[in-house]
Amino acid sequence: MIKFQHHYRSSNGLSPNSNRFIGSLTYLVFHSLVFWISYKIWGIQMFDEIWFYAMHLVAFFSVKVFLIAIRVWDH
């Protein structure tokens, strides 16, 4: 059986692996910043609060806005 490779490029010109790497790295940075700021404000109690879960949403949507702003994500 012959396997054909399709070299896919997204609308931003990057490969899917490059897009995943940029998105994951950006999420890591934003989530770490939000986590660190929350920890400095609330300390260890932040794990007991509902805001701990909201922290993930803030990081996720911040990444979306940032990637759209730097034109890596076209949606």
PQR file of N, CA, C, O and H, with PARSE charges and radii, in Angstrom:
ATOM      1  N   MET A   1       0.843  -1.175   0.000 -0.4000 1.5000
ATOM      2  CA  MET A   1       0.000   0.000   0.000 -0.0000 2.0000
ATOM      3  C   MET A   1       0.890   1.240   0.000  0.5500 1.7000
ATOM      4  O   MET A   1       1.849   1.329   0.767 -0.5500 1.4000
ATOM      5  N   ILE A   2       0.571   2.166  -0.842 -0.4000 1.5000
ATOM      6  CA  ILE A   2       1.322   3.414  -0.931 -0.0000 2.0000
ATOM      7  C   ILE A   2       0.660   4.453  -0.040  0.5500 1.7000
ATOM      8  O   ILE A   2      -0.548   4.677  -0.105 -0.5500 1.4000
ATOM      9  H   ILE A   2      -0.208   2.094  -1.465  0.4000 1.0000
ATOM     10  N   LYS A   3       1.463   5.065   0.774 -0.4000 1.5000
ATOM     11  CA  LYS A   3       0.941   6.087   1.676 -0.0000 2.0000
ATOM     12  C   LYS A   3       1.368   7.459   1.146  0.5500 1.7000
ATOM     13  O   LYS A   3       2.556   7.738   0.984 -0.5500 1.4000
ATOM     14  H   LYS A   3       2.445   4.883   0.827  0.4000 1.0000
ATOM     15  N   PHE A   4       0.376   8.301   0.882 -0.4000 1.5000
ATOM     16  CA  PHE A   4       0.662   9.640   0.393 -0.0000 2.0000
ATOM     17  C   PHE A   4       0.693  10.610   1.557  0.5500 1.7000
ATOM     18  O   PHE A   4      -0.140  10.536   2.460 -0.5500 1.4000
ATOM     19  H   PHE A   4      -0.589   8.075   1.013  0.4000 1.0000
ATOM     20  N   GLN A   5       1.644  11.506   1.534 -0.4000 1.5000
ATOM     21  CA  GLN A   5       1.732  12.526   2.574 -0.0000 2.0000
ATOM     22  C   GLN A   5       1.192  13.831   2.030  0.5500 1.7000
ATOM     23  O   GLN A   5       1.545  14.263   0.932 -0.5500 1.4000
ATOM     24  H   GLN A   5       2.321  11.566   0.801  0.4000 1.0000
ATOM     25  N   HIS A   6       0.349  14.438   2.802 -0.4000 1.5000
ATOM     26  CA  HIS A   6      -0.196  15.739   2.435 -0.0000 2.0000
ATOM     27  C   HIS A   6       0.443  16.775   3.344  0.5500 1.7000
ATOM     28  O   HIS A   6       0.280  16.723   4.563 -0.5500 1.4000
ATOM     29  H   HIS A   6       0.062  14.087   3.694  0.4000 1.0000
ATOM     30  N   HIS A   7       1.152  17.692   2.769 -0.4000 1.5000
ATOM     31  CA  HIS A   7       1.803  18.739   3.555 -0.0000 2.0000
ATOM     32  C   HIS A   7       0.827  19.893   3.729  0.5500 1.7000
ATOM     33  O   HIS A   7       0.680  20.751   2.858 -0.5500 1.4000
ATOM     34  H   HIS A   7       1.285  17.735   1.779  0.4000 1.0000
ATOM     35  N   TYR A   8       0.176  19.886   4.860 -0.4000 1.5000
ATOM     36  CA  TYR A   8      -0.865  20.870   5.150 -0.0000 2.0000
ATOM     37  C   TYR A   8      -0.247  22.130   5.737  0.5500 1.7000
ATOM     38  O   TYR A   8       0.635  22.059   6.592 -0.5500 1.4000
ATOM     39  H   TYR A   8       0.295  19.189   5.568  0.4000 1.0000
ATOM     40  N   ARG A   9      -0.707  23.260   5.281 -0.4000 1.5000
ATOM     41  CA  ARG A   9      -0.344  24.553   5.853 -0.0000 2.0000
ATOM     42  C   ARG A   9      -1.632  25.293   6.174  0.5500 1.7000
ATOM     43  O   ARG A   9      -2.562  25.311   5.369 -0.5500 1.4000
ATOM     44  H   ARG A   9      -1.424  23.318   4.586  0.4000 1.0000
ATOM     45  N   SER A  10      -1.684  25.894   7.338 -0.4000 1.5000
ATOM     46  CA  SER A  10      -2.870  26.647   7.710 -0.0000 2.0000
ATOM     47  C   SER A  10      -2.841  28.017   7.035  0.5500 1.7000
ATOM     48  O   SER A  10      -1.898  28.346   6.316 -0.5500 1.4000
ATOM     49  H   SER A  10      -0.928  25.879   7.993  0.4000 1.0000
ATOM     50  N   SER A  11      -3.874  28.800   7.274 -0.4000 1.5000
ATOM     51  CA  SER A  11      -3.971  30.102   6.614 -0.0000 2.0000
ATOM     52  C   SER A  11      -2.884  31.073   7.077  0.5500 1.7000
ATOM     53  O   SER A  11      -2.618  32.063   6.395 -0.5500 1.4000
ATOM     54  H   SER A  11      -4.640  28.533   7.859  0.4000 1.0000
ATOM     55  N   ASN A  12      -2.253  30.808   8.223 -0.4000 1.5000
ATOM     56  CA  ASN A  12      -1.171  31.674   8.676 -0.0000 2.0000
ATOM     57  C   ASN A  12       0.189  31.224   8.130  0.5500 1.7000
ATOM     58  O   ASN A  12       1.210  31.850   8.416 -0.5500 1.4000
ATOM     59  H   ASN A  12      -2.469  30.004   8.777  0.4000 1.0000
ATOM     60  N   GLY A  13       0.203  30.149   7.351 -0.4000 1.5000
ATOM     61  CA  GLY A  13       1.424  29.679   6.711 -0.0000 2.0000
ATOM     62  C   GLY A  13       2.249  28.712   7.532  0.5500 1.7000
ATOM     63  O   GLY A  13       3.310  28.278   7.083 -0.5500 1.4000
ATOM     64  H   GLY A  13      -0.626  29.641   7.118  0.4000 1.0000
ATOM     65  N   LEU A  14       1.796  28.367   8.714 -0.4000 1.5000
ATOM     66  CA  LEU A  14       2.541  27.465   9.588 -0.0000 2.0000
ATOM     67  C   LEU A  14       1.938  26.069   9.534  0.5500 1.7000
ATOM     68  O   LEU A  14       0.769  25.890   9.192 -0.5500 1.4000
ATOM     69  H   LEU A  14       0.935  28.720   9.079  0.4000 1.0000
ATOM     70  N   SER A  15       2.752  25.098   9.874 -0.4000 1.5000
ATOM     71  CA  SER A  15       2.261  23.720   9.924 -0.0000 2.0000
ATOM     72  C   SER A  15       1.425  23.519  11.192  0.5500 1.7000
ATOM     73  O   SER A  15       1.535  24.303  12.135 -0.5500 1.4000
ATOM     74  H   SER A  15       3.701  25.243  10.152  0.4000 1.0000
ATOM     75  N   PRO A  16       0.594  22.480  11.223 -0.5600 1.5000
ATOM     76  CA  PRO A  16      -0.191  22.204  12.424  0.2800 2.0000
ATOM     77  C   PRO A  16       0.678  22.013  13.673  0.5500 1.7000
ATOM     78  O   PRO A  16       0.299  22.446  14.761 -0.5500 1.4000
ATOM     79  N   ASN A  17       1.833  21.373  13.524 -0.4000 1.5000
ATOM     80  CA  ASN A  17       2.713  21.188  14.679 -0.0000 2.0000
ATOM     81  C   ASN A  17       3.241  22.518  15.194  0.5500 1.7000
ATOM     82  O   ASN A  17       3.346  22.717  16.404 -0.5500 1.4000
ATOM     83  H   ASN A  17       2.141  21.021  12.640  0.4000 1.0000
ATOM     84  N   SER A  18       3.571  23.426  14.290 -0.4000 1.5000
ATOM     85  CA  SER A  18       4.038  24.750  14.704 -0.0000 2.0000
ATOM     86  C   SER A  18       2.925  25.515  15.416  0.5500 1.7000
ATOM     87  O   SER A  18       3.162  26.174  16.429 -0.5500 1.4000
ATOM     88  H   SER A  18       3.485  23.265  13.307  0.4000 1.0000
ATOM     89  N   ASN A  19       1.712  25.423  14.877 -0.4000 1.5000
ATOM     90  CA  ASN A  19       0.579  26.094  15.521 -0.0000 2.0000
ATOM     91  C   ASN A  19       0.311  25.530  16.915  0.5500 1.7000
ATOM     92  O   ASN A  19       0.037  26.281  17.851 -0.5500 1.4000
ATOM     93  H   ASN A  19       1.519  24.888  14.054  0.4000 1.0000
ATOM     94  N   ARG A  20       0.392  24.207  17.048 -0.4000 1.5000
ATOM     95  CA  ARG A  20       0.194  23.589  18.364 -0.0000 2.0000
ATOM     96  C   ARG A  20       1.266  24.035  19.348  0.5500 1.7000
ATOM     97  O   ARG A  20       0.968  24.330  20.505 -0.5500 1.4000
ATOM     98  H   ARG A  20       0.614  23.597  16.288  0.4000 1.0000
ATOM     99  N   PHE A  21       2.508  24.083  18.891 -0.4000 1.5000
ATOM    100  CA  PHE A  21       3.608  24.497  19.756 -0.0000 2.0000
ATOM    101  C   PHE A  21       3.429  25.943  20.220  0.5500 1.7000
ATOM    102  O   PHE A  21       3.590  26.240  21.404 -0.5500 1.4000
ATOM    103  H   PHE A  21       2.750  23.843  17.950  0.4000 1.0000
ATOM    104  N   ILE A  22       3.099  26.835  19.299 -0.4000 1.5000
ATOM    105  CA  ILE A  22       2.905  28.244  19.650 -0.0000 2.0000
ATOM    106  C   ILE A  22       1.735  28.386  20.623  0.5500 1.7000
ATOM    107  O   ILE A  22       1.837  29.106  21.617 -0.5500 1.4000
ATOM    108  H   ILE A  22       2.968  26.594  18.337  0.4000 1.0000
ATOM    109  N   GLY A  23       0.632  27.708  20.342 -0.4000 1.5000
ATOM    110  CA  GLY A  23      -0.534  27.779  21.225 -0.0000 2.0000
ATOM    111  C   GLY A  23      -0.265  27.211  22.604  0.5500 1.7000
ATOM    112  O   GLY A  23      -0.661  27.803  23.608 -0.5500 1.4000
ATOM    113  H   GLY A  23       0.548  27.123  19.535  0.4000 1.0000
ATOM    114  N   SER A  24       0.401  26.074  22.663 -0.4000 1.5000
ATOM    115  CA  SER A  24       0.702  25.444  23.949 -0.0000 2.0000
ATOM    116  C   SER A  24       1.679  26.271  24.770  0.5500 1.7000
ATOM    117  O   SER A  24       1.515  26.420  25.981 -0.5500 1.4000
ATOM    118  H   SER A  24       0.723  25.593  21.847  0.4000 1.0000
ATOM    119  N   LEU A  25       2.688  26.801  24.109 -0.4000 1.5000
ATOM    120  CA  LEU A  25       3.668  27.628  24.812 -0.0000 2.0000
ATOM    121  C   LEU A  25       3.031  28.917  25.329  0.5500 1.7000
ATOM    122  O   LEU A  25       3.313  29.354  26.444 -0.5500 1.4000
ATOM    123  H   LEU A  25       2.821  26.680  23.126  0.4000 1.0000
ATOM    124  N   THR A  26       2.180  29.515  24.515 -0.4000 1.5000
ATOM    125  CA  THR A  26       1.482  30.735  24.938 -0.0000 2.0000
ATOM    126  C   THR A  26       0.568  30.440  26.114  0.5500 1.7000
ATOM    127  O   THR A  26       0.510  31.220  27.065 -0.5500 1.4000
ATOM    128  H   THR A  26       1.951  29.160  23.609  0.4000 1.0000
ATOM    129  N   TYR A  27      -0.152  29.317  26.058 -0.4000 1.5000
ATOM    130  CA  TYR A  27      -1.024  28.944  27.176 -0.0000 2.0000
ATOM    131  C   TYR A  27      -0.201  28.707  28.443  0.5500 1.7000
ATOM    132  O   TYR A  27      -0.609  29.126  29.526 -0.5500 1.4000
ATOM    133  H   TYR A  27      -0.105  28.683  25.286  0.4000 1.0000
ATOM    134  N   LEU A  28       0.931  28.054  28.325 -0.4000 1.5000
ATOM    135  CA  LEU A  28       1.793  27.821  29.487 -0.0000 2.0000
ATOM    136  C   LEU A  28       2.219  29.136  30.126  0.5500 1.7000
ATOM    137  O   LEU A  28       2.177  29.277  31.348 -0.5500 1.4000
ATOM    138  H   LEU A  28       1.263  27.714  27.445  0.4000 1.0000
ATOM    139  N   VAL A  29       2.626  30.090  29.313 -0.4000 1.5000
ATOM    140  CA  VAL A  29       3.069  31.386  29.832 -0.0000 2.0000
ATOM    141  C   VAL A  29       1.913  32.130  30.487  0.5500 1.7000
ATOM    142  O   VAL A  29       2.054  32.618  31.609 -0.5500 1.4000
ATOM    143  H   VAL A  29       2.661  29.975  28.320  0.4000 1.0000
ATOM    144  N   PHE A  30       0.770  32.225  29.807 -0.4000 1.5000
ATOM    145  CA  PHE A  30      -0.367  32.956  30.362 -0.0000 2.0000
ATOM    146  C   PHE A  30      -0.902  32.276  31.621  0.5500 1.7000
ATOM    147  O   PHE A  30      -1.219  32.947  32.603 -0.5500 1.4000
ATOM    148  H   PHE A  30       0.656  31.829  28.896  0.4000 1.0000
ATOM    149  N   HIS A  31      -1.003  30.953  31.592 -0.4000 1.5000
ATOM    150  CA  HIS A  31      -1.515  30.243  32.768 -0.0000 2.0000
ATOM    151  C   HIS A  31      -0.564  30.403  33.950  0.5500 1.7000
ATOM    152  O   HIS A  31      -1.012  30.563  35.086 -0.5500 1.4000
ATOM    153  H   HIS A  31      -0.746  30.409  30.794  0.4000 1.0000
ATOM    154  N   SER A  32       0.728  30.363  33.698 -0.4000 1.5000
ATOM    155  CA  SER A  32       1.706  30.549  34.773 -0.0000 2.0000
ATOM    156  C   SER A  32       1.608  31.946  35.373  0.5500 1.7000
ATOM    157  O   SER A  32       1.696  32.111  36.590 -0.5500 1.4000
ATOM    158  H   SER A  32       1.091  30.233  32.776  0.4000 1.0000
ATOM    159  N   LEU A  33       1.426  32.947  34.522 -0.4000 1.5000
ATOM    160  CA  LEU A  33       1.283  34.321  35.028 -0.0000 2.0000
ATOM    161  C   LEU A  33       0.019  34.485  35.866  0.5500 1.7000
ATOM    162  O   LEU A  33       0.059  35.064  36.951 -0.5500 1.4000
ATOM    163  H   LEU A  33       1.355  32.812  33.534  0.4000 1.0000
ATOM    164  N   VAL A  34      -1.101  33.975  35.361 -0.4000 1.5000
ATOM    165  CA  VAL A  34      -2.362  34.070  36.107 -0.0000 2.0000
ATOM    166  C   VAL A  34      -2.251  33.293  37.409  0.5500 1.7000
ATOM    167  O   VAL A  34      -2.718  33.765  38.445 -0.5500 1.4000
ATOM    168  H   VAL A  34      -1.134  33.504  34.479  0.4000 1.0000
ATOM    169  N   PHE A  35      -1.651  32.128  37.379 -0.4000 1.5000
ATOM    170  CA  PHE A  35      -1.471  31.322  38.581 -0.0000 2.0000
ATOM    171  C   PHE A  35      -0.604  32.054  39.603  0.5500 1.7000
ATOM    172  O   PHE A  35      -0.935  32.093  40.788 -0.5500 1.4000
ATOM    173  H   PHE A  35      -1.272  31.744  36.537  0.4000 1.0000
ATOM    174  N   TRP A  36       0.498  32.630  39.148 -0.4000 1.5000
ATOM    175  CA  TRP A  36       1.418  33.323  40.051 -0.0000 2.0000
ATOM    176  C   TRP A  36       0.754  34.550  40.679  0.5500 1.7000
ATOM    177  O   TRP A  36       0.892  34.788  41.879 -0.5500 1.4000
ATOM    178  H   TRP A  36       0.767  32.599  38.186  0.4000 1.0000
ATOM    179  N   ILE A  37       0.037  35.325  39.870 -0.4000 1.5000
ATOM    180  CA  ILE A  37      -0.655  36.511  40.402 -0.0000 2.0000
ATOM    181  C   ILE A  37      -1.721  36.086  41.402  0.5500 1.7000
ATOM    182  O   ILE A  37      -1.836  36.687  42.470 -0.5500 1.4000
ATOM    183  H   ILE A  37      -0.075  35.132  38.895  0.4000 1.0000
ATOM    184  N   SER A  38      -2.505  35.055  41.074 -0.4000 1.5000
ATOM    185  CA  SER A  38      -3.537  34.573  42.000 -0.0000 2.0000
ATOM    186  C   SER A  38      -2.919  34.061  43.290  0.5500 1.7000
ATOM    187  O   SER A  38      -3.465  34.293  44.369 -0.5500 1.4000
ATOM    188  H   SER A  38      -2.412  34.567  40.207  0.4000 1.0000
ATOM    189  N   TYR A  39      -1.799  33.373  43.197 -0.4000 1.5000
ATOM    190  CA  TYR A  39      -1.137  32.854  44.389 -0.0000 2.0000
ATOM    191  C   TYR A  39      -0.623  33.993  45.264  0.5500 1.7000
ATOM    192  O   TYR A  39      -0.700  33.920  46.491 -0.5500 1.4000
ATOM    193  H   TYR A  39      -1.356  33.185  42.320  0.4000 1.0000
ATOM    194  N   LYS A  40      -0.101  35.042  44.639 -0.4000 1.5000
ATOM    195  CA  LYS A  40       0.385  36.190  45.411 -0.0000 2.0000
ATOM    196  C   LYS A  40      -0.756  36.921  46.106  0.5500 1.7000
ATOM    197  O   LYS A  40      -0.566  37.458  47.198 -0.5500 1.4000
ATOM    198  H   LYS A  40      -0.038  35.101  43.643  0.4000 1.0000
ATOM    199  N   ILE A  41      -1.927  36.950  45.500 -0.4000 1.5000
ATOM    200  CA  ILE A  41      -3.074  37.643  46.097 -0.0000 2.0000
ATOM    201  C   ILE A  41      -3.716  36.804  47.199  0.5500 1.7000
ATOM    202  O   ILE A  41      -3.911  37.290  48.313 -0.5500 1.4000
ATOM    203  H   ILE A  41      -2.081  36.514  44.614  0.4000 1.0000
ATOM    204  N   TRP A  42      -4.053  35.521  46.889 -0.4000 1.5000
ATOM    205  CA  TRP A  42      -4.817  34.700  47.822 -0.0000 2.0000
ATOM    206  C   TRP A  42      -3.977  33.662  48.558  0.5500 1.7000
ATOM    207  O   TRP A  42      -4.459  33.079  49.529 -0.5500 1.4000
ATOM    208  H   TRP A  42      -3.895  35.127  45.984  0.4000 1.0000
ATOM    209  N   GLY A  43      -2.773  33.415  48.146 -0.4000 1.5000
ATOM    210  CA  GLY A  43      -1.954  32.397  48.790 -0.0000 2.0000
ATOM    211  C   GLY A  43      -2.499  31.005  48.508  0.5500 1.7000
ATOM    212  O   GLY A  43      -3.100  30.765  47.461 -0.5500 1.4000
ATOM    213  H   GLY A  43      -2.381  33.889  47.357  0.4000 1.0000
ATOM    214  N   ILE A  44      -2.288  30.099  49.434 -0.4000 1.5000
ATOM    215  CA  ILE A  44      -2.704  28.702  49.261 -0.0000 2.0000
ATOM    216  C   ILE A  44      -4.228  28.557  49.237  0.5500 1.7000
ATOM    217  O   ILE A  44      -4.749  27.544  48.771 -0.5500 1.4000
ATOM    218  H   ILE A  44      -1.800  30.293  50.285  0.4000 1.0000
ATOM    219  N   GLN A  45      -4.937  29.564  49.738 -0.4000 1.5000
ATOM    220  CA  GLN A  45      -6.402  29.504  49.766 -0.0000 2.0000
ATOM    221  C   GLN A  45      -7.013  29.562  48.366  0.5500 1.7000
ATOM    222  O   GLN A  45      -8.190  29.246  48.189 -0.5500 1.4000
ATOM    223  H   GLN A  45      -4.514  30.386  50.118  0.4000 1.0000
ATOM    224  N   MET A  46      -6.238  29.954  47.396 -0.4000 1.5000
ATOM    225  CA  MET A  46      -6.791  30.038  46.036 -0.0000 2.0000
ATOM    226  C   MET A  46      -7.254  28.676  45.533  0.5500 1.7000
ATOM    227  O   MET A  46      -8.108  28.609  44.649 -0.5500 1.4000
ATOM    228  H   MET A  46      -5.282  30.211  47.540  0.4000 1.0000
ATOM    229  N   PHE A  47      -6.709  27.587  46.078 -0.4000 1.5000
ATOM    230  CA  PHE A  47      -7.114  26.253  45.646 -0.0000 2.0000
ATOM    231  C   PHE A  47      -8.499  25.880  46.176  0.5500 1.7000
ATOM    232  O   PHE A  47      -9.148  24.983  45.637 -0.5500 1.4000
ATOM    233  H   PHE A  47      -6.016  27.641  46.796  0.4000 1.0000
ATOM    234  N   ASP A  48      -8.952  26.560  47.223 -0.4000 1.5000
ATOM    235  CA  ASP A  48     -10.266  26.290  47.797 -0.0000 2.0000
ATOM    236  C   ASP A  48     -11.361  27.147  47.186  0.5500 1.7000
ATOM    237  O   ASP A  48     -12.545  26.891  47.409 -0.5500 1.4000
ATOM    238  H   ASP A  48      -8.425  27.289  47.660  0.4000 1.0000
ATOM    239  N   GLU A  49     -10.994  28.131  46.441 -0.4000 1.5000
ATOM    240  CA  GLU A  49     -11.959  29.083  45.911 -0.0000 2.0000
ATOM    241  C   GLU A  49     -12.432  28.668  44.525  0.5500 1.7000
ATOM    242  O   GLU A  49     -11.756  27.920  43.819 -0.5500 1.4000
ATOM    243  H   GLU A  49     -10.033  28.339  46.260  0.4000 1.0000
ATOM    244  N   ILE A  50     -13.588  29.160  44.154 -0.4000 1.5000
ATOM    245  CA  ILE A  50     -14.104  28.921  42.806 -0.0000 2.0000
ATOM    246  C   ILE A  50     -13.265  29.657  41.774  0.5500 1.7000
ATOM    247  O   ILE A  50     -13.262  29.290  40.599 -0.5500 1.4000
ATOM    248  H   ILE A  50     -14.137  29.768  44.728  0.4000 1.0000
ATOM    249  N   TRP A  51     -12.558  30.688  42.202 -0.4000 1.5000
ATOM    250  CA  TRP A  51     -11.745  31.469  41.270 -0.0000 2.0000
ATOM    251  C   TRP A  51     -10.586  30.647  40.703  0.5500 1.7000
ATOM    252  O   TRP A  51     -10.015  30.998  39.670 -0.5500 1.4000
ATOM    253  H   TRP A  51     -12.560  30.986  43.157  0.4000 1.0000
ATOM    254  N   PHE A  52     -10.247  29.565  41.375 -0.4000 1.5000
ATOM    255  CA  PHE A  52      -9.208  28.689  40.837 -0.0000 2.0000
ATOM    256  C   PHE A  52      -9.626  28.146  39.472  0.5500 1.7000
ATOM    257  O   PHE A  52      -8.799  28.036  38.566 -0.5500 1.4000
ATOM    258  H   PHE A  52     -10.711  29.280  42.214  0.4000 1.0000
ATOM    259  N   TYR A  53     -10.909  27.806  39.323 -0.4000 1.5000
ATOM    260  CA  TYR A  53     -11.406  27.299  38.046 -0.0000 2.0000
ATOM    261  C   TYR A  53     -11.562  28.424  37.036  0.5500 1.7000
ATOM    262  O   TYR A  53     -11.335  28.228  35.842 -0.5500 1.4000
ATOM    263  H   TYR A  53     -11.581  27.895  40.058  0.4000 1.0000
ATOM    264  N   ALA A  54     -11.945  29.588  37.505 -0.4000 1.5000
ATOM    265  CA  ALA A  54     -12.067  30.749  36.624 -0.0000 2.0000
ATOM    266  C   ALA A  54     -10.699  31.166  36.089  0.5500 1.7000
ATOM    267  O   ALA A  54     -10.598  31.751  35.011 -0.5500 1.4000
ATOM    268  H   ALA A  54     -12.130  29.747  38.474  0.4000 1.0000
ATOM    269  N   MET A  55      -9.656  30.861  36.846 -0.4000 1.5000
ATOM    270  CA  MET A  55      -8.296  31.187  36.422 -0.0000 2.0000
ATOM    271  C   MET A  55      -7.965  30.503  35.096  0.5500 1.7000
ATOM    272  O   MET A  55      -7.296  31.095  34.249 -0.5500 1.4000
ATOM    273  H   MET A  55      -9.738  30.385  37.722  0.4000 1.0000
ATOM    274  N   HIS A  56      -8.417  29.283  34.908 -0.4000 1.5000
ATOM    275  CA  HIS A  56      -8.171  28.569  33.662 -0.0000 2.0000
ATOM    276  C   HIS A  56      -8.893  29.252  32.497  0.5500 1.7000
ATOM    277  O   HIS A  56      -8.346  29.361  31.400 -0.5500 1.4000
ATOM    278  H   HIS A  56      -8.960  28.802  35.596  0.4000 1.0000
ATOM    279  N   LEU A  57     -10.112  29.707  32.740 -0.4000 1.5000
ATOM    280  CA  LEU A  57     -10.854  30.400  31.696 -0.0000 2.0000
ATOM    281  C   LEU A  57     -10.189  31.714  31.316  0.5500 1.7000
ATOM    282  O   LEU A  57     -10.123  32.063  30.137 -0.5500 1.4000
ATOM    283  H   LEU A  57     -10.556  29.619  33.632  0.4000 1.0000
ATOM    284  N   VAL A  58      -9.698  32.439  32.306 -0.4000 1.5000
ATOM    285  CA  VAL A  58      -9.007  33.703  32.031 -0.0000 2.0000
ATOM    286  C   VAL A  58      -7.771  33.444  31.179  0.5500 1.7000
ATOM    287  O   VAL A  58      -7.537  34.150  30.198 -0.5500 1.4000
ATOM    288  H   VAL A  58      -9.752  32.155  33.264  0.4000 1.0000
ATOM    289  N   ALA A  59      -6.989  32.455  31.538 -0.4000 1.5000
ATOM    290  CA  ALA A  59      -5.783  32.129  30.773 -0.0000 2.0000
ATOM    291  C   ALA A  59      -6.142  31.685  29.359  0.5500 1.7000
ATOM    292  O   ALA A  59      -5.489  32.097  28.400 -0.5500 1.4000
ATOM    293  H   ALA A  59      -7.179  31.881  32.335  0.4000 1.0000
ATOM    294  N   PHE A  60      -7.165  30.854  29.216 -0.4000 1.5000
ATOM    295  CA  PHE A  60      -7.554  30.341  27.909 -0.0000 2.0000
ATOM    296  C   PHE A  60      -8.002  31.470  26.984  0.5500 1.7000
ATOM    297  O   PHE A  60      -7.552  31.546  25.841 -0.5500 1.4000
ATOM    298  H   PHE A  60      -7.696  30.520  29.995  0.4000 1.0000
ATOM    299  N   PHE A  61      -8.881  32.345  27.467 -0.4000 1.5000
ATOM    300  CA  PHE A  61      -9.378  33.423  26.621 -0.0000 2.0000
ATOM    301  C   PHE A  61      -8.320  34.501  26.393  0.5500 1.7000
ATOM    302  O   PHE A  61      -8.343  35.175  25.363 -0.5500 1.4000
ATOM    303  H   PHE A  61      -9.246  32.283  28.396  0.4000 1.0000
ATOM    304  N   SER A  62      -7.405  34.673  27.325 -0.4000 1.5000
ATOM    305  CA  SER A  62      -6.296  35.605  27.110 -0.0000 2.0000
ATOM    306  C   SER A  62      -5.389  35.116  25.982  0.5500 1.7000
ATOM    307  O   SER A  62      -4.911  35.912  25.174 -0.5500 1.4000
ATOM    308  H   SER A  62      -7.386  34.126  28.162  0.4000 1.0000
ATOM    309  N   VAL A  63      -5.159  33.822  25.930 -0.4000 1.5000
ATOM    310  CA  VAL A  63      -4.359  33.243  24.848 -0.0000 2.0000
ATOM    311  C   VAL A  63      -5.060  33.464  23.517  0.5500 1.7000
ATOM    312  O   VAL A  63      -4.420  33.824  22.529 -0.5500 1.4000
ATOM    313  H   VAL A  63      -5.547  33.175  26.586  0.4000 1.0000
ATOM    314  N   LYS A  64      -6.369  33.252  23.483 -0.4000 1.5000
ATOM    315  CA  LYS A  64      -7.131  33.449  22.249 -0.0000 2.0000
ATOM    316  C   LYS A  64      -7.000  34.889  21.759  0.5500 1.7000
ATOM    317  O   LYS A  64      -6.721  35.115  20.582 -0.5500 1.4000
ATOM    318  H   LYS A  64      -6.890  32.960  24.286  0.4000 1.0000
ATOM    319  N   VAL A  65      -7.197  35.855  22.639 -0.4000 1.5000
ATOM    320  CA  VAL A  65      -7.097  37.265  22.266 -0.0000 2.0000
ATOM    321  C   VAL A  65      -5.684  37.604  21.811  0.5500 1.7000
ATOM    322  O   VAL A  65      -5.504  38.322  20.828 -0.5500 1.4000
ATOM    323  H   VAL A  65      -7.424  35.672  23.595  0.4000 1.0000
ATOM    324  N   PHE A  66      -4.690  37.097  22.512 -0.4000 1.5000
ATOM    325  CA  PHE A  66      -3.294  37.377  22.159 -0.0000 2.0000
ATOM    326  C   PHE A  66      -2.934  36.796  20.798  0.5500 1.7000
ATOM    327  O   PHE A  66      -2.313  37.476  19.982 -0.5500 1.4000
ATOM    328  H   PHE A  66      -4.836  36.513  23.310  0.4000 1.0000
ATOM    329  N   LEU A  67      -3.318  35.545  20.543 -0.4000 1.5000
ATOM    330  CA  LEU A  67      -2.982  34.918  19.263 -0.0000 2.0000
ATOM    331  C   LEU A  67      -3.710  35.571  18.097  0.5500 1.7000
ATOM    332  O   LEU A  67      -3.175  35.628  16.990 -0.5500 1.4000
ATOM    333  H   LEU A  67      -3.823  34.993  21.206  0.4000 1.0000
ATOM    334  N   ILE A  68      -4.908  36.058  18.326 -0.4000 1.5000
ATOM    335  CA  ILE A  68      -5.608  36.805  17.281 -0.0000 2.0000
ATOM    336  C   ILE A  68      -4.926  38.151  17.059  0.5500 1.7000
ATOM    337  O   ILE A  68      -4.796  38.599  15.920 -0.5500 1.4000
ATOM    338  H   ILE A  68      -5.344  36.012  19.225  0.4000 1.0000
ATOM    339  N   ALA A  69      -4.491  38.797  18.135 -0.4000 1.5000
ATOM    340  CA  ALA A  69      -3.851  40.110  18.036 -0.0000 2.0000
ATOM    341  C   ALA A  69      -2.526  40.039  17.266  0.5500 1.7000
ATOM    342  O   ALA A  69      -2.198  40.958  16.516 -0.5500 1.4000
ATOM    343  H   ALA A  69      -4.596  38.433  19.060  0.4000 1.0000
ATOM    344  N   ILE A  70      -1.773  38.965  17.446 -0.4000 1.5000
ATOM    345  CA  ILE A  70      -0.489  38.864  16.727 -0.0000 2.0000
ATOM    346  C   ILE A  70      -0.657  38.116  15.404  0.5500 1.7000
ATOM    347  O   ILE A  70       0.327  37.799  14.736 -0.5500 1.4000
ATOM    348  H   ILE A  70      -2.039  38.218  18.055  0.4000 1.0000
ATOM    349  N   ARG A  71      -1.900  37.839  15.032 -0.4000 1.5000
ATOM    350  CA  ARG A  71      -2.268  37.250  13.736 -0.0000 2.0000
ATOM    351  C   ARG A  71      -1.730  35.841  13.509  0.5500 1.7000
ATOM    352  O   ARG A  71      -1.435  35.459  12.377 -0.5500 1.4000
ATOM    353  H   ARG A  71      -2.699  38.096  15.575  0.4000 1.0000
ATOM    354  N   VAL A  72      -1.603  35.072  14.590 -0.4000 1.5000
ATOM    355  CA  VAL A  72      -1.260  33.664  14.446 -0.0000 2.0000
ATOM    356  C   VAL A  72      -2.528  32.856  14.276  0.5500 1.7000
ATOM    357  O   VAL A  72      -2.540  31.849  13.568 -0.5500 1.4000
ATOM    358  H   VAL A  72      -1.842  35.382  15.510  0.4000 1.0000
ATOM    359  N   TRP A  73      -3.601  33.297  14.926 -0.4000 1.5000
ATOM    360  CA  TRP A  73      -4.878  32.612  14.835 -0.0000 2.0000
ATOM    361  C   TRP A  73      -5.848  33.502  14.071  0.5500 1.7000
ATOM    362  O   TRP A  73      -6.050  34.658  14.443 -0.5500 1.4000
ATOM    363  H   TRP A  73      -3.591  34.115  15.501  0.4000 1.0000
ATOM    364  N   ASP A  74      -6.440  32.988  13.026 -0.4000 1.5000
ATOM    365  CA  ASP A  74      -7.284  33.788  12.150 -0.0000 2.0000
ATOM    366  C   ASP A  74      -8.757  33.743  12.474  0.5500 1.7000
ATOM    367  O   ASP A  74      -9.540  34.387  11.776 -0.5500 1.4000
ATOM    368  H   ASP A  74      -6.277  32.049  12.724  0.4000 1.0000
ATOM    369  N   HIS A  75      -9.172  33.034  13.474 -0.4000 1.5000
ATOM    370  CA  HIS A  75     -10.606  32.865  13.738 -0.0000 2.0000
ATOM    371  C   HIS A  75     -11.199  34.081  14.369  0.5500 1.7000
ATOM    372  O   HIS A  75     -12.395  34.107  14.656 -0.5500 1.4000
ATOM    373  H   HIS A  75      -8.536  32.511  14.042  0.4000 1.0000
TER
END
